[in-house]
Amino acid sequence: MRTPPLFDPPPEYTSVGSTIDERFRKFDAAHPEVWQLFRRLCQQVRQAGHKRYSARMIVQQIRWHHTVNPTRDGGLKINDHHSRCYAEKMEREYPEFRGFFEHRGRKG
């Protein structure tokens, strides 16, 4: 059996025809620990004095520094597109983070 690459999401998160938002909702529901890490890192960055920051950089920090559920799904597999979704969720749930992330053109 082939071991999937570290950052390829499992098939259930990449359904053909589903939108990025739908795939994100499935991933987020299955991996609440990623949201906890994202939220904590956002708060740390803000406390360090940053007025704006990259959601993608925070997702990359999670990938690089944290082993999340190494026994499930062969380890963490988080799609780059989810960084936008996590940024939007952070702004919805924590209004003090509105404007903290730069939003570019949106796909899917």
N, CA, C and O atoms as a MOPAC input file, in Angstrom:
PM7 MOZYME 1SCF
protein

 N      0.83300 1    -1.17900 1     0.00000 1
 C      0.00000 1     0.00000 1     0.00000 1
 C      0.88200 1     1.24800 1     0.00000 1
 O      1.81400 1     1.35200 1     0.79800 1
 N      0.59300 1     2.18200 1    -0.88300 1
 C      1.36200 1     3.40600 1    -1.01500 1
 C      1.02500 1     4.36700 1     0.11500 1
 O     -0.14900 1     4.59100 1     0.40900 1
 N      2.04400 1     4.93500 1     0.75100 1
 C      1.84000 1     5.94900 1     1.76600 1
 C      1.62400 1     7.27700 1     1.05600 1
 O      2.44000 1     7.65700 1     0.21600 1
 N      0.54500 1     7.99500 1     1.36900 1
 C      0.29300 1     9.26600 1     0.68200 1
 C      1.32500 1    10.31000 1     1.09200 1
 O      1.80600 1    10.29500 1     2.22500 1
 N      1.66700 1    11.21500 1     0.17800 1
 C      2.57800 1    12.29500 1     0.54200 1
 C      2.00700 1    13.08500 1     1.71600 1
 O      0.79700 1    13.08200 1     1.94100 1
 N      2.86900 1    13.75300 1     2.45300 1
 C      2.48200 1    14.41400 1     3.69500 1
 C      1.36700 1    15.42600 1     3.54000 1
 O      0.51100 1    15.53000 1     4.41800 1
 N      1.35000 1    16.18200 1     2.44000 1
 C      0.39900 1    17.27800 1     2.35400 1
 C     -0.73000 1    17.03400 1     1.37100 1
 O     -1.50800 1    17.95100 1     1.11000 1
 N     -0.85200 1    15.84100 1     0.81600 1
 C     -1.98500 1    15.52900 1    -0.05200 1
 C     -3.18300 1    15.18300 1     0.82500 1
 O     -3.10200 1    14.27600 1     1.65300 1
 N     -4.29200 1    15.89700 1     0.65100 1
 C     -5.46200 1    15.56600 1     1.46300 1
 C     -6.03100 1    14.21900 1     1.06700 1
 O     -5.95400 1    13.83900 1    -0.10100 1
 N     -6.60400 1    13.48200 1     2.02100 1
 C     -7.22700 1    12.20700 1     1.68100 1
 C     -8.41400 1    12.43700 1     0.75100 1
 O     -8.95800 1    13.54000 1     0.70500 1
 N     -8.81700 1    11.40700 1     0.01300 1
 C     -9.87400 1    11.55600 1    -0.99000 1
 C    -11.16200 1    12.17100 1    -0.46700 1
 O    -11.83300 1    12.90000 1    -1.19700 1
 N    -11.52200 1    11.89200 1     0.78100 1
 C    -12.78400 1    12.43300 1     1.27700 1
 C    -12.76700 1    13.95800 1     1.39100 1
 O    -13.82800 1    14.56500 1     1.53900 1
 N    -11.60000 1    14.58800 1     1.32700 1
 C    -11.51600 1    16.04500 1     1.38100 1
 C    -11.31100 1    16.66000 1    -0.00100 1
 O    -11.15200 1    17.87600 1    -0.11100 1
 N    -11.31200 1    15.85000 1    -1.05000 1
 C    -11.05000 1    16.36300 1    -2.39300 1
 C    -12.09500 1    15.89300 1    -3.38900 1
 O    -11.77400 1    15.66600 1    -4.55600 1
 N    -13.30100 1    15.74600 1    -2.96600 1
 C    -14.36100 1    15.25100 1    -3.83600 1
 C    -14.49600 1    16.11000 1    -5.08700 1
 O    -14.53900 1    17.33800 1    -5.01600 1
 N    -14.56000 1    15.44500 1    -6.22000 1
 C    -14.77300 1    16.15700 1    -7.47600 1
 C    -16.12700 1    16.83200 1    -7.41600 1
 O    -17.11400 1    16.22600 1    -6.99800 1
 N    -16.17500 1    18.08000 1    -7.83000 1
 C    -17.43000 1    18.80900 1    -7.84600 1
 C    -17.70900 1    19.57700 1    -6.56800 1
 O    -18.60100 1    20.42500 1    -6.54700 1
 N    -16.97300 1    19.30400 1    -5.50800 1
 C    -17.20600 1    20.06200 1    -4.28100 1
 C    -16.35800 1    21.33400 1    -4.31400 1
 O    -15.30700 1    21.38100 1    -4.95400 1
 N    -16.82400 1    22.34200 1    -3.62600 1
 C    -16.10600 1    23.61000 1    -3.59600 1
 C    -15.02400 1    23.57800 1    -2.52700 1
 O    -15.00000 1    22.69000 1    -1.67400 1
 N    -14.13600 1    24.55300 1    -2.58400 1
 C    -13.10400 1    24.68500 1    -1.55500 1
 C    -13.76300 1    24.81900 1    -0.18300 1
 O    -13.31800 1    24.21300 1     0.79200 1
 N    -14.83300 1    25.62200 1    -0.11800 1
 C    -15.51600 1    25.81800 1     1.16300 1
 C    -16.10700 1    24.51700 1     1.69600 1
 O    -16.04200 1    24.25900 1     2.89700 1
 N    -16.67700 1    23.70300 1     0.82900 1
 C    -17.23300 1    22.41200 1     1.26200 1
 C    -16.12000 1    21.48700 1     1.74800 1
 O    -16.26300 1    20.82100 1     2.77300 1
 N    -15.02600 1    21.45000 1     1.01700 1
 C    -13.89400 1    20.60800 1     1.43500 1
 C    -13.31500 1    21.09900 1     2.76000 1
 O    -12.93400 1    20.30400 1     3.61900 1
 N    -13.25600 1    22.44100 1     2.91000 1
 C    -12.76000 1    22.99100 1     4.16400 1
 C    -13.65900 1    22.59600 1     5.33800 1
 O    -13.16300 1    22.18800 1     6.38800 1
 N    -14.95800 1    22.71300 1     5.16500 1
 C    -15.88300 1    22.35900 1     6.25600 1
 C    -15.68500 1    20.90700 1     6.69300 1
 O    -15.70900 1    20.60800 1     7.88600 1
 N    -15.49100 1    20.00900 1     5.73000 1
 C    -15.24600 1    18.60200 1     6.07100 1
 C    -13.92900 1    18.44900 1     6.82000 1
 O    -13.85200 1    17.75200 1     7.83100 1
 N    -12.89500 1    19.11000 1     6.31000 1
 C    -11.57900 1    19.01800 1     6.94900 1
 C    -11.62900 1    19.60600 1     8.35600 1
 O    -11.12300 1    19.00000 1     9.30000 1
 N    -12.22900 1    20.77000 1     8.49900 1
 C    -12.29600 1    21.44900 1     9.78900 1
 C    -13.06300 1    20.61300 1    10.80800 1
 O    -12.66600 1    20.53400 1    11.97100 1
 N    -14.15000 1    19.99300 1    10.38400 1
 C    -14.92400 1    19.13800 1    11.29200 1
 C    -14.11700 1    17.91200 1    11.72100 1
 O    -14.22300 1    17.46300 1    12.86200 1
 N    -13.32100 1    17.38000 1    10.81200 1
 C    -12.53200 1    16.18200 1    11.10400 1
 C    -11.25500 1    16.49200 1    11.89300 1
 O    -10.70200 1    15.60800 1    12.54700 1
 N    -10.78700 1    17.73800 1    11.83300 1
 C     -9.51000 1    18.10800 1    12.45500 1
 C     -9.64500 1    19.38600 1    13.28600 1
 O     -9.03700 1    20.40100 1    12.94800 1
 N    -10.43200 1    19.35500 1    14.36700 1
 C    -10.59000 1    20.56000 1    15.18900 1
 C     -9.27600 1    21.02300 1    15.81100 1
 O     -9.14100 1    22.19300 1    16.16900 1
 N     -8.32200 1    20.13100 1    15.94200 1
 C     -7.03300 1    20.50000 1    16.52600 1
 C     -6.25900 1    21.47200 1    15.63600 1
 O     -5.45100 1    22.25500 1    16.13500 1
 N     -6.49900 1    21.42900 1    14.32700 1
 C     -5.84200 1    22.38000 1    13.43100 1
 C     -6.39300 1    23.78300 1    13.68700 1
 O     -5.63200 1    24.75000 1    13.72500 1
 N     -7.69700 1    23.89600 1    13.85900 1
 C     -8.30100 1    25.18900 1    14.17400 1
 C     -7.74900 1    25.72900 1    15.48900 1
 O     -7.46200 1    26.92100 1    15.59300 1
 N     -7.59700 1    24.87700 1    16.48400 1
 C     -7.04500 1    25.31700 1    17.77100 1
 C     -5.62900 1    25.87000 1    17.59400 1
 O     -5.28100 1    26.90400 1    18.16600 1
 N     -4.81300 1    25.16600 1    16.79300 1
 C     -3.45700 1    25.64800 1    16.53800 1
 C     -3.46800 1    26.95400 1    15.74400 1
 O     -2.71700 1    27.87700 1    16.05900 1
 N     -4.31000 1    27.03500 1    14.72100 1
 C     -4.39300 1    28.24100 1    13.90500 1
 C     -4.77200 1    29.44000 1    14.77700 1
 O     -4.14400 1    30.49600 1    14.70800 1
 N     -5.79100 1    29.25900 1    15.58500 1
 C     -6.26200 1    30.33000 1    16.46000 1
 C     -5.16600 1    30.76300 1    17.43700 1
 O     -4.93600 1    31.95700 1    17.62800 1
 N     -4.50000 1    29.79600 1    18.04800 1
 C     -3.44200 1    30.10900 1    19.01300 1
 C     -2.29100 1    30.85500 1    18.34800 1
 O     -1.77300 1    31.82600 1    18.90000 1
 N     -1.89000 1    30.39800 1    17.15500 1
 C     -0.78900 1    31.06200 1    16.45700 1
 C     -1.18100 1    32.47400 1    16.02300 1
 O     -0.35400 1    33.38300 1    16.08300 1
 N     -2.40900 1    32.67200 1    15.59400 1
 C     -2.88100 1    34.02000 1    15.24600 1
 C     -2.77000 1    34.94900 1    16.44800 1
 O     -2.29700 1    36.08000 1    16.33100 1
 N     -3.20200 1    34.46900 1    17.58300 1
 C     -3.15300 1    35.29200 1    18.79300 1
 C     -1.71800 1    35.60500 1    19.18900 1
 O     -1.42800 1    36.71700 1    19.63000 1
 N     -0.81900 1    34.64000 1    19.03800 1
 C      0.59200 1    34.87600 1    19.36500 1
 C      1.21000 1    35.92000 1    18.43800 1
 O      1.95200 1    36.79600 1    18.88300 1
 N      0.90000 1    35.81800 1    17.16000 1
 C      1.44400 1    36.75900 1    16.17700 1
 C      0.93900 1    38.17000 1    16.47700 1
 O      1.69500 1    39.14000 1    16.41300 1
 N     -0.32600 1    38.26500 1    16.79900 1
 C     -0.91300 1    39.57400 1    17.11200 1
 C     -0.32100 1    40.14900 1    18.39400 1
 O     -0.04800 1    41.34700 1    18.46800 1
 N     -0.12300 1    39.30500 1    19.40200 1
 C      0.47400 1    39.75600 1    20.65700 1
 C      1.92800 1    40.18600 1    20.46000 1
 O      2.45000 1    40.99500 1    21.22700 1
 N      2.57700 1    39.64300 1    19.43400 1
 C      3.96100 1    40.03500 1    19.12300 1
 C      4.02100 1    41.40000 1    18.44400 1
 O      5.10500 1    41.92600 1    18.19200 1
 N      2.83900 1    41.97800 1    18.14500 1
 C      2.80600 1    43.32800 1    17.61400 1
 C      2.47100 1    43.45100 1    16.13700 1
 O      2.44200 1    44.56100 1    15.60500 1
 N      2.22200 1    42.35100 1    15.47300 1
 C      1.87300 1    42.41900 1    14.05000 1
 C      0.45800 1    42.95800 1    13.88100 1
 O     -0.46800 1    42.52500 1    14.56700 1
 N      0.30300 1    43.89700 1    12.97000 1
 C     -1.01700 1    44.45800 1    12.65200 1
 C     -1.67200 1    43.68100 1    11.51400 1
 O     -2.89700 1    43.65100 1    11.40000 1
 N     -0.85000 1    43.05200 1    10.67200 1
 C     -1.32100 1    42.24200 1     9.54600 1
 C     -0.38900 1    41.03700 1     9.45900 1
 O      0.78500 1    41.10400 1     9.82500 1
 N     -0.94900 1    39.92800 1     8.96100 1
 C     -0.12600 1    38.72400 1     8.84600 1
 C     -0.73000 1    37.81600 1     7.79100 1
 O     -1.86400 1    38.01100 1     7.35400 1
 N      0.03700 1    36.83300 1     7.39600 1
 C     -0.37400 1    35.89900 1     6.35400 1
 C     -0.98200 1    34.63500 1     6.96500 1
 O     -0.34200 1    33.94600 1     7.75900 1
 N     -2.22400 1    34.34200 1     6.58200 1
 C     -2.85400 1    33.09600 1     7.02300 1
 C     -2.08800 1    31.89900 1     6.46700 1
 O     -1.96500 1    30.87100 1     7.13400 1
 N     -1.58000 1    32.03100 1     5.26100 1
 C     -0.81000 1    30.94200 1     4.66400 1
 C      0.45300 1    30.66200 1     5.48000 1
 O      0.84500 1    29.50700 1     5.64700 1
 N      1.08500 1    31.71800 1     5.98300 1
 C      2.28200 1    31.53600 1     6.81700 1
 C      1.92600 1    30.75900 1     8.08300 1
 O      2.69700 1    29.90900 1     8.53000 1
 N      0.77500 1    31.04400 1     8.65200 1
 C      0.35900 1    30.33200 1     9.86100 1
 C      0.09300 1    28.86400 1     9.54400 1
 O      0.47700 1    27.99000 1    10.32000 1
 N     -0.55500 1    28.58000 1     8.42000 1
 C     -0.77600 1    27.18800 1     8.01300 1
 C      0.56700 1    26.49700 1     7.79500 1
 O      0.73300 1    25.33500 1     8.16800 1
 N      1.52200 1    27.19600 1     7.19700 1
 C      2.85200 1    26.61200 1     6.98500 1
 C      3.53800 1    26.32700 1     8.32500 1
 O      4.22300 1    25.31400 1     8.46500 1
 N      3.35900 1    27.20500 1     9.29900 1
 C      3.92200 1    26.96000 1    10.62900 1
 C      3.31900 1    25.70000 1    11.24200 1
 O      4.02900 1    24.90600 1    11.86000 1
 N      2.02700 1    25.51800 1    11.07400 1
 C      1.37400 1    24.31500 1    11.59000 1
 C      1.97600 1    23.09200 1    10.91700 1
 O      2.28500 1    22.10200 1    11.58000 1
 N      2.14200 1    23.16100 1     9.60200 1
 C      2.74000 1    22.03300 1     8.87300 1
 C      4.15300 1    21.73400 1     9.35900 1
 O      4.51200 1    20.57400 1     9.55700 1
 N      4.93900 1    22.76000 1     9.54800 1
 C      6.35300 1    22.59400 1     9.84400 1
 C      6.61100 1    22.19700 1    11.29100 1
 O      7.44900 1    21.33500 1    11.55400 1
 N      5.90300 1    22.81100 1    12.23000 1
 C      6.24500 1    22.67200 1    13.64200 1
 C      5.36700 1    21.71400 1    14.44100 1
 O      5.70000 1    21.37600 1    15.57700 1
 N      4.26700 1    21.28000 1    13.87100 1
 C      3.33900 1    20.47800 1    14.66400 1
 C      3.01200 1    19.17000 1    13.96100 1
 O      2.74400 1    19.13500 1    12.76000 1
 N      3.04100 1    18.11600 1    14.72600 1
 C      2.54900 1    16.83700 1    14.24300 1
 C      1.13300 1    16.71200 1    14.77400 1
 O      0.91700 1    16.58500 1    15.97900 1
 N      0.18400 1    16.74700 1    13.87400 1
 C     -1.21100 1    16.70900 1    14.28400 1
 C     -1.78800 1    15.37100 1    13.85800 1
 O     -1.78800 1    15.03400 1    12.67400 1
 N     -2.28100 1    14.60900 1    14.82800 1
 C     -2.86800 1    13.29400 1    14.56700 1
 C     -1.99600 1    12.40600 1    13.68200 1
 O     -2.43100 1    12.01000 1    12.60100 1
 N     -0.78200 1    12.08600 1    14.11200 1
 C      0.10200 1    11.27700 1    13.27100 1
 C     -0.41600 1     9.86600 1    13.00800 1
 O      0.00500 1     9.22500 1    12.04500 1
 N     -1.32100 1     9.37600 1    13.84600 1
 C     -1.81900 1     8.01700 1    13.64100 1
 C     -3.07900 1     7.97400 1    12.79200 1
 O     -3.49700 1     6.89800 1    12.36500 1
 N     -3.69600 1     9.13600 1    12.53800 1
 C     -4.91900 1     9.17500 1    11.75200 1
 C     -4.60900 1     9.71900 1    10.36100 1
 O     -3.88700 1    10.70800 1    10.23800 1
 N     -5.12300 1     9.11300 1     9.34600 1
 C     -4.94500 1     9.55900 1     7.96100 1
 C     -3.47700 1     9.63700 1     7.56900 1
 O     -3.13700 1    10.34900 1     6.62400 1
 N     -2.60300 1     8.92800 1     8.26400 1
 C     -1.18200 1     8.99300 1     7.94700 1
 C     -0.54400 1    10.30800 1     8.36600 1
 O      0.55900 1    10.61100 1     7.91200 1
 N     -1.18900 1    11.09500 1     9.20700 1
 C     -0.65800 1    12.38100 1     9.64600 1
 C     -1.46300 1    13.52700 1     9.07200 1
 O     -2.47800 1    13.32400 1     8.40600 1
 N     -1.00400 1    14.71300 1     9.33500 1
 C     -1.71200 1    15.91600 1     8.90200 1
 C     -1.59500 1    16.13300 1     7.40800 1
 O     -0.50800 1    16.05300 1     6.83500 1
 N     -2.72900 1    16.40700 1     6.78700 1
 C     -2.76000 1    16.74200 1     5.36700 1
 C     -3.67900 1    17.94700 1     5.25100 1
 O     -4.89800 1    17.81900 1     5.36800 1
 N     -3.10100 1    19.10400 1     5.02200 1
 C     -3.88800 1    20.33300 1     4.98400 1
 C     -3.66300 1    21.02900 1     3.65200 1
 O     -2.52600 1    21.26600 1     3.24600 1
 N     -4.73700 1    21.34500 1     2.99300 1
 C     -4.71800 1    21.97300 1     1.67900 1
 C     -4.33800 1    23.44500 1     1.81400 1
 O     -4.81300 1    24.12600 1     2.72200 1
 N     -3.48100 1    23.94100 1     0.91100 1
 C     -3.10600 1    25.36200 1     0.92000 1
 C     -4.32000 1    26.27700 1     0.84700 1
 O     -4.31300 1    27.36400 1     1.42400 1
 N     -5.35700 1    25.84800 1     0.14300 1
 C     -6.54800 1    26.68100 1     0.00500 1
 C     -7.26100 1    26.89300 1     1.33200 1
 O     -8.03900 1    27.83500 1     1.47900 1
 N     -6.99900 1    26.02400 1     2.29100 1
 C     -7.66200 1    26.15900 1     3.57900 1
 C     -7.17700 1    27.37900 1     4.35300 1
 O     -7.86800 1    27.83300 1     5.26500 1
 N     -6.01500 1    27.91900 1     4.01700 1
 C     -5.52900 1    29.09200 1     4.75100 1
 C     -6.52500 1    30.24100 1     4.63100 1
 O     -6.77800 1    30.93700 1     5.61300 1
 N     -7.09200 1    30.45000 1     3.45000 1
 C     -8.10300 1    31.49600 1     3.27000 1
 C     -9.32500 1    31.20700 1     4.13600 1
 O     -9.87400 1    32.10900 1     4.76800 1
 N     -9.73900 1    29.96100 1     4.16000 1
 C    -10.92300 1    29.58500 1     4.93400 1
 C    -10.68600 1    29.77200 1     6.43000 1
 O    -11.57200 1    30.23400 1     7.14800 1
 N     -9.48900 1    29.41400 1     6.89800 1
 C     -9.18100 1    29.62900 1     8.31300 1
 C     -9.13800 1    31.11500 1     8.63400 1
 O     -9.60000 1    31.52200 1     9.69900 1
 N     -8.59400 1    31.93600 1     7.73900 1
 C     -8.56200 1    33.38900 1     7.96000 1
 C     -9.98300 1    33.93600 1     8.06800 1
 O    -10.27700 1    34.73000 1     8.96100 1
 N    -10.85300 1    33.52000 1     7.17100 1
 C    -12.24200 1    33.99200 1     7.20000 1
 C    -12.95700 1    33.52600 1     8.47100 1
 O    -13.73700 1    34.27600 1     9.05800 1
 N    -12.69000 1    32.29700 1     8.88900 1
 C    -13.29400 1    31.79400 1    10.12200 1
 C    -12.78500 1    32.59700 1    11.31900 1
 O    -13.55800 1    32.92400 1    12.22000 1
 N    -11.50400 1    32.91200 1    11.33300 1
 C    -10.92500 1    33.69400 1    12.43000 1
 C    -11.58900 1    35.06600 1    12.50400 1
 O    -11.91100 1    35.54600 1    13.59100 1
 N    -11.79000 1    35.68200 1    11.37100 1
 C    -12.41400 1    37.01000 1    11.34100 1
 C    -13.88400 1    36.95900 1    11.76200 1
 O    -14.37900 1    37.88900 1    12.39900 1
 N    -14.57800 1    35.88200 1    11.40900 1
 C    -15.97800 1    35.72500 1    11.82400 1
 C    -16.09300 1    35.51900 1    13.33100 1
 O    -16.92400 1    36.14100 1    13.99300 1
 N    -15.25700 1    34.64500 1    13.85700 1
 C    -15.38000 1    34.27900 1    15.27100 1
 C    -14.67200 1    35.24200 1    16.21500 1
 O    -15.00900 1    35.31400 1    17.39700 1
 N    -13.69700 1    35.97900 1    15.70300 1
 C    -12.93900 1    36.93600 1    16.50300 1
 C    -12.88200 1    38.25600 1    15.74200 1
 O    -11.92500 1    38.50700 1    15.00900 1
 N    -13.89900 1    39.10100 1    15.91000 1
 C    -13.97500 1    40.34000 1    15.13000 1
 C    -12.74200 1    41.22900 1    15.24000 1
 O    -12.47100 1    42.01300 1    14.33000 1
 N    -11.99300 1    41.12600 1    16.32800 1
 C    -10.78000 1    41.93400 1    16.46000 1
 C     -9.71900 1    41.56200 1    15.41900 1
 O     -8.73400 1    42.28100 1    15.25400 1
 N     -9.92000 1    40.44200 1    14.72000 1
 C     -8.99000 1    40.02800 1    13.66700 1
 C     -9.43700 1    40.48300 1    12.27000 1
 O     -8.76400 1    40.18500 1    11.28300 1
 N    -10.55800 1    41.19800 1    12.17800 1
 C    -10.98300 1    41.70900 1    10.86700 1
 C     -9.92800 1    42.67800 1    10.35900 1
 O     -9.52300 1    43.60000 1    11.06700 1
 N     -9.48700 1    42.46100 1     9.12900 1
 C     -8.44900 1    43.30000 1     8.54200 1
 C     -7.03600 1    42.83200 1     8.85000 1
 O     -6.07200 1    43.40700 1     8.34400 1
 N     -6.89700 1    41.80100 1     9.67000 1
 C     -5.57500 1    41.27300 1    10.02100 1
 C     -4.95700 1    40.52600 1     8.84300 1
 O     -3.74100 1    40.53600 1     8.65800 1
 N     -5.80300 1    39.88500 1     8.05800 1
 C     -5.35300 1    39.11400 1     6.89600 1
 C     -5.69800 1    39.86100 1     5.61600 1
 O     -6.73500 1    40.51900 1     5.52600 1
 N     -4.82600 1    39.75000 1     4.63900 1
 C     -5.11300 1    40.31900 1     3.32000 1
 C     -5.86000 1    39.26900 1     2.51800 1
 O     -5.43600 1    38.11500 1     2.44800 1
 N     -6.97400 1    39.66800 1     1.91300 1
 C     -7.75000 1    38.74400 1     1.09300 1
 C     -7.58100 1    39.11800 1    -0.36200 1
 O     -7.79900 1    40.26400 1    -0.75300 1
 N     -7.19500 1    38.15200 1    -1.14900 1
 C     -7.04000 1    38.36100 1    -2.57800 1
 C     -8.22200 1    37.70400 1    -3.28500 1
 O     -9.17500 1    37.27100 1    -2.63900 1
 N     -8.15700 1    37.63300 1    -4.60000 1
 C     -9.24500 1    37.01500 1    -5.36600 1
 C     -9.60700 1    35.65200 1    -4.82600 1
 O     -8.73800 1    34.86700 1    -4.44800 1
 N    -10.88600 1    35.38100 1    -4.79300 1
 C    -11.40500 1    34.14600 1    -4.21900 1
 C    -11.79300 1    33.17800 1    -5.30800 1
 O    -12.44500 1    33.55000 1    -6.28300 1
 N    -11.38000 1    31.90300 1    -5.13400 1
 C    -11.76400 1    30.84000 1    -6.07500 1
 C    -12.61700 1    29.83600 1    -5.33600 1
 O    -12.38000 1    29.55200 1    -4.16200 1
 N    -13.63100 1    29.28600 1    -6.03600 1
 C    -14.43100 1    28.17300 1    -5.51700 1
 C    -15.10400 1    28.45800 1    -4.25600 1
 O    -15.80500 1    27.59900 1    -3.72200 1

